[in-house]
């Protein structure tokens, strides 16, 4: 822990926390303002547009919001290419760029909802569960097979028994379903900022 006396002479205790999953971090509007350098009014506008992602009232998903904002800036920069000769921004061009960004974000969200695009956290969760299960099956094989095979001198029987157990373990890998890779959201869930076309 370290003391920070820069806050008007008041000692504030701060603690460094190590995390490996930043997708769960939420921040308030003031923190998000400082991070991306815009006003709280602009944060609210970005939230209404689905670029900044609300987690709860007054809280925003840090990772998703920053990633969406960066994507918005990248697309805007690529689409703009050049400014007007006097350095002023063309309002119509900016609106068109903004609409392209919103469409791109909506297309990505639709791909996620259709199961055509998976979030890395969901893929990691499913693959970890699957590999842990297969590991457990493989480690259990010697205990399961040893009593069955100890008295057998028939190589064909031993080979068949081992092959059967290996195939059962491998069958868990073939049962891929895109639905397994969806987190807690569904197509009807609007908590991620997904909006219906109504």
C-alpha positions as CSV (number, residue, x, y, z in Angstrom):
1,X,0.0,0.0,0.0
2,X,1.1,3.5,-0.6
3,X,-0.2,6.9,0.7
4,X,-1.2,9.6,-1.8
5,X,-1.2,13.1,-0.3
6,X,-1.9,14.8,-3.7
7,X,-5.7,15.1,-3.0
8,X,-5.8,18.4,-1.1
9,X,-3.6,17.4,1.8
10,X,-5.8,14.3,2.7
11,X,-4.0,11.0,3.0
12,X,-5.7,8.4,0.9
13,X,-4.8,4.7,1.1
14,X,-4.6,3.1,-2.3
15,X,-3.8,-0.6,-3.0
16,X,-2.6,-2.2,-6.1
17,X,-4.7,-5.2,-7.2
18,X,-3.6,-7.7,-9.8
19,X,-6.3,-9.1,-12.1
20,X,-6.1,-11.3,-15.2
21,X,-9.8,-10.8,-16.3
22,X,-10.4,-7.1,-17.1
23,X,-13.7,-7.9,-18.8
24,X,-15.4,-7.9,-15.4
25,X,-14.1,-4.4,-14.4
26,X,-16.7,-1.6,-14.3
27,X,-16.0,2.0,-13.7
28,X,-18.1,5.2,-13.0
29,X,-18.6,7.9,-15.5
30,X,-15.9,10.2,-14.0
31,X,-13.2,7.5,-14.4
32,X,-14.3,6.8,-18.0
33,X,-14.2,10.5,-18.8
34,X,-10.6,10.7,-17.6
35,X,-9.6,7.6,-19.5
36,X,-10.9,8.5,-22.9
37,X,-10.8,12.3,-22.5
38,X,-14.4,13.3,-23.2
39,X,-17.1,15.0,-21.2
40,X,-19.7,13.2,-19.2
41,X,-22.4,14.4,-21.6
42,X,-20.4,12.8,-24.4
43,X,-20.1,9.5,-22.4
44,X,-23.9,9.5,-22.1
45,X,-24.3,10.0,-25.9
46,X,-21.8,7.2,-26.5
47,X,-23.8,5.0,-24.2
48,X,-27.0,5.8,-26.0
49,X,-25.3,4.8,-29.3
50,X,-24.1,1.5,-27.8
51,X,-20.4,2.4,-28.0
52,X,-19.9,2.8,-24.3
53,X,-21.4,-0.2,-22.6
54,X,-23.5,0.2,-19.4
55,X,-23.0,-2.5,-16.8
56,X,-25.5,-1.0,-14.2
57,X,-26.8,2.4,-13.3
58,X,-23.9,4.7,-13.2
59,X,-21.4,1.9,-14.0
60,X,-19.8,1.1,-17.4
61,X,-17.9,-2.0,-18.6
62,X,-14.3,-0.7,-18.9
63,X,-12.9,-3.2,-21.5
64,X,-15.9,-3.2,-23.9
65,X,-16.3,0.5,-23.7
66,X,-12.6,1.3,-24.4
67,X,-12.5,-1.3,-27.2
68,X,-15.7,0.1,-28.8
69,X,-14.4,3.7,-28.5
70,X,-11.0,2.8,-30.0
71,X,-12.8,1.0,-32.9
72,X,-15.0,4.0,-33.4
73,X,-11.9,6.3,-33.6
74,X,-10.1,3.9,-36.0
75,X,-13.0,3.6,-38.4
76,X,-13.6,7.4,-38.2
77,X,-9.9,8.0,-39.0
78,X,-9.9,5.5,-41.9
79,X,-13.1,6.8,-43.3
80,X,-12.2,10.5,-43.0
81,X,-8.7,10.2,-44.6
82,X,-8.4,14.0,-44.9
83,X,-10.0,17.0,-43.3
84,X,-11.4,20.0,-45.1
85,X,-8.8,22.5,-46.4
86,X,-9.5,25.0,-43.6
87,X,-9.1,22.3,-40.9
88,X,-12.9,22.3,-40.1
89,X,-14.8,19.1,-39.8
90,X,-17.6,18.5,-42.3
91,X,-20.7,17.8,-40.2
92,X,-22.3,15.6,-42.9
93,X,-19.2,13.6,-43.4
94,X,-18.8,13.1,-39.6
95,X,-22.4,11.9,-39.3
96,X,-21.8,9.4,-42.2
97,X,-18.6,8.1,-40.5
98,X,-20.5,7.8,-37.2
99,X,-23.3,5.8,-38.8
100,X,-20.7,3.5,-40.5
101,X,-19.1,2.9,-37.1
102,X,-22.5,2.2,-35.5
103,X,-23.4,-0.2,-38.3
104,X,-20.0,-2.0,-38.0
105,X,-20.5,-2.4,-34.2
106,X,-24.1,-3.6,-34.8
107,X,-22.9,-6.2,-37.3
108,X,-20.3,-7.5,-34.9
109,X,-22.9,-7.8,-32.1
110,X,-25.3,-9.6,-34.5
111,X,-22.5,-12.1,-35.4
112,X,-22.1,-12.7,-31.6
113,X,-25.8,-13.2,-31.1
114,X,-26.0,-15.6,-34.1
115,X,-23.1,-17.6,-32.8
116,X,-20.9,-16.7,-35.8
117,X,-18.4,-14.7,-33.6
118,X,-17.4,-15.7,-30.1
119,X,-16.0,-13.6,-27.3
120,X,-12.6,-14.7,-26.2
121,X,-13.7,-15.1,-22.6
122,X,-16.5,-17.5,-23.6
123,X,-14.1,-19.5,-25.8
124,X,-11.7,-19.7,-22.9
125,X,-14.4,-20.9,-20.5
126,X,-15.7,-23.6,-22.8
127,X,-12.3,-24.9,-23.9
128,X,-11.1,-24.9,-20.3
129,X,-14.1,-27.0,-19.2
130,X,-13.7,-29.4,-22.1
131,X,-10.0,-29.9,-21.6
132,X,-10.3,-30.3,-17.8
133,X,-13.0,-33.0,-18.5
134,X,-10.8,-34.8,-21.0
135,X,-7.8,-34.6,-18.7
136,X,-9.8,-36.2,-15.9
137,X,-10.9,-39.0,-18.3
138,X,-7.4,-39.7,-19.5
139,X,-5.9,-39.7,-16.0
140,X,-8.7,-42.1,-14.8
141,X,-7.9,-44.6,-17.6
142,X,-5.0,-46.5,-15.9
143,X,-7.1,-47.0,-12.7
144,X,-10.2,-48.1,-14.7
145,X,-8.3,-50.4,-17.2
146,X,-5.7,-52.0,-15.0
147,X,-8.0,-54.4,-13.1
148,X,-9.7,-55.4,-16.4
149,X,-6.4,-56.0,-18.2
150,X,-4.1,-57.5,-15.6
151,X,-5.3,-61.1,-16.1
152,X,-5.6,-60.9,-19.9
153,X,-2.9,-62.2,-22.1
154,X,-5.0,-61.4,-25.2
155,X,-3.3,-58.5,-27.1
156,X,-6.4,-57.9,-29.2
157,X,-8.7,-57.6,-26.2
158,X,-6.3,-55.2,-24.5
159,X,-5.9,-53.1,-27.6
160,X,-9.8,-52.9,-28.0
161,X,-10.3,-52.0,-24.4
162,X,-7.8,-49.2,-24.5
163,X,-9.0,-48.0,-27.9
164,X,-12.6,-47.8,-26.6
165,X,-11.6,-45.7,-23.6
166,X,-9.6,-43.3,-25.7
167,X,-12.4,-42.9,-28.2
168,X,-14.9,-42.1,-25.4
169,X,-12.6,-39.4,-24.2
170,X,-12.1,-38.0,-27.7
171,X,-15.8,-38.0,-28.4
172,X,-16.2,-35.1,-25.9
173,X,-14.1,-33.0,-28.4
174,X,-16.5,-33.5,-31.3
175,X,-19.6,-32.3,-29.6
176,X,-19.1,-28.6,-30.6
177,X,-22.1,-26.4,-30.4
178,X,-22.0,-22.6,-31.0
179,X,-24.5,-22.2,-28.1
180,X,-21.9,-23.5,-25.7
181,X,-19.8,-20.4,-26.5
182,X,-22.5,-17.9,-25.6
183,X,-22.1,-16.2,-22.3
184,X,-25.1,-15.4,-20.2
185,X,-26.6,-13.2,-22.9
186,X,-29.3,-14.3,-25.4
187,X,-30.7,-12.7,-28.5
188,X,-33.4,-11.0,-26.4
189,X,-31.0,-9.7,-23.8
190,X,-30.6,-5.9,-24.0
191,X,-28.1,-5.6,-21.2
192,X,-25.1,-5.5,-23.6
193,X,-26.7,-2.6,-25.4
194,X,-28.2,-4.7,-28.2
195,X,-31.2,-2.9,-29.6
196,X,-34.1,-4.4,-31.4
197,X,-34.8,-3.2,-34.9
198,X,-38.4,-2.1,-34.0
